[in-house]
Amino acid sequence: MIVQFDCFSTMQSQINMDKNLCLIICAVLFPFFCFSQNQKDPYQKKYEWRIRQEVLYGVYIPKDVNEALLELNRLTDAESKAKLKTMTEDEVVSKLFFSFGRWMSHNWSFYEGSRLTVNLRSMGIYAPEDMSRFLMILFHRSLNKKPLEIKELLKRFQAKAEREKEERINSGTILHKEVRQRPKPSDNKNGGG
């Protein structure tokens, strides 16, 4: 009986030591864990700052598509507007993408993020190139006093993005394929045999 008591006492002592060790480790590591949770990725912090700004690097950032069209109208001279009016939508996008489109993506921070990109993403346009193309088409339509038909244009861009995604998936290379067989279910519904 005394031997059993000593074993029990030794086990109890070991358990108490393990508990104390756990408490010490938790007390030491807890502040580091809390500190690391409060640290944000510097890129994320900068992005969160950028999307709240009205002006980035001295350039006004429109808050939405309507403001973007007003700003493009204000910034574009009469001669350029006249040339744009004579072009088709496809010509505007293909011929002016690397000038007019790049100006928008660079100055309105489509790659880094801005309040305009947040608005465009909320509409379902995610790629910076598509943001430029989308705004170029809308600007062309507004100059020619055509209906903007934003919903239909959004559907067109989203369908294009989905097709491109499917093409990437279908043209991808499978790095590893694993096939497993599922165990056959038992005929006996009670699980017993």
Secondary structure in CASP SS format (residue, H / E / C, confidence):
PFRMAT SS
TARGET T0000
AUTHOR 0000-0000-0000
METHOD secondary structure of the structure
MODEL  1
M C 1.00
I H 1.00
V H 1.00
Q H 1.00
F H 1.00
D H 1.00
C H 1.00
F H 1.00
S H 1.00
T H 1.00
M H 1.00
Q H 1.00
S H 1.00
Q H 1.00
I H 1.00
N H 1.00
M H 1.00
D H 1.00
K H 1.00
N H 1.00
L H 1.00
C H 1.00
L H 1.00
I H 1.00
I H 1.00
C H 1.00
A H 1.00
V H 1.00
L H 1.00
F H 1.00
P H 1.00
F H 1.00
F H 1.00
C H 1.00
F H 1.00
S H 1.00
Q H 1.00
N H 1.00
Q C 1.00
K C 1.00
D C 1.00
P H 1.00
Y H 1.00
Q H 1.00
K H 1.00
K H 1.00
Y H 1.00
E H 1.00
W H 1.00
R H 1.00
I C 1.00
R C 1.00
Q C 1.00
E C 1.00
V E 1.00
L E 1.00
Y C 1.00
G C 1.00
V E 1.00
Y E 1.00
I C 1.00
P C 1.00
K C 1.00
D C 1.00
V H 1.00
N H 1.00
E H 1.00
A H 1.00
L H 1.00
L H 1.00
E H 1.00
L H 1.00
N H 1.00
R H 1.00
L H 1.00
T C 1.00
D C 1.00
A H 1.00
E H 1.00
S H 1.00
K H 1.00
A H 1.00
K H 1.00
L H 1.00
K H 1.00
T H 1.00
M C 1.00
T C 1.00
E H 1.00
D H 1.00
E H 1.00
V H 1.00
V H 1.00
S H 1.00
K H 1.00
L H 1.00
F H 1.00
F H 1.00
S H 1.00
F H 1.00
G H 1.00
R H 1.00
W H 1.00
M H 1.00
S H 1.00
H H 1.00
N H 1.00
W C 1.00
S C 1.00
F C 1.00
Y C 1.00
E C 1.00
G C 1.00
S C 1.00
R H 1.00
L H 1.00
T H 1.00
V H 1.00
N H 1.00
L H 1.00
R H 1.00
S H 1.00
M H 1.00
G C 1.00
I C 1.00
Y C 1.00
A C 1.00
P H 1.00
E H 1.00
D H 1.00
M H 1.00
S H 1.00
R H 1.00
F H 1.00
L H 1.00
M H 1.00
I H 1.00
L H 1.00
F H 1.00
H H 1.00
R H 1.00
S H 1.00
L H 1.00
N C 1.00
K C 1.00
K C 1.00
P C 1.00
L C 1.00
E C 1.00
I H 1.00
K H 1.00
E H 1.00
L H 1.00
L H 1.00
K H 1.00
R H 1.00
F H 1.00
Q H 1.00
A H 1.00
K H 1.00
A H 1.00
E H 1.00
R H 1.00
E H 1.00
K H 1.00
E H 1.00
E H 1.00
R H 1.00
I H 1.00
N H 1.00
S H 1.00
G C 1.00
T C 1.00
I C 1.00
L C 1.00
H C 1.00
K C 1.00
E C 1.00
V C 1.00
R C 1.00
Q C 1.00
R C 1.00
P C 1.00
K C 1.00
P C 1.00
S C 1.00
D C 1.00
N C 1.00
K C 1.00
N C 1.00
G C 1.00
G C 1.00
G C 1.00
END
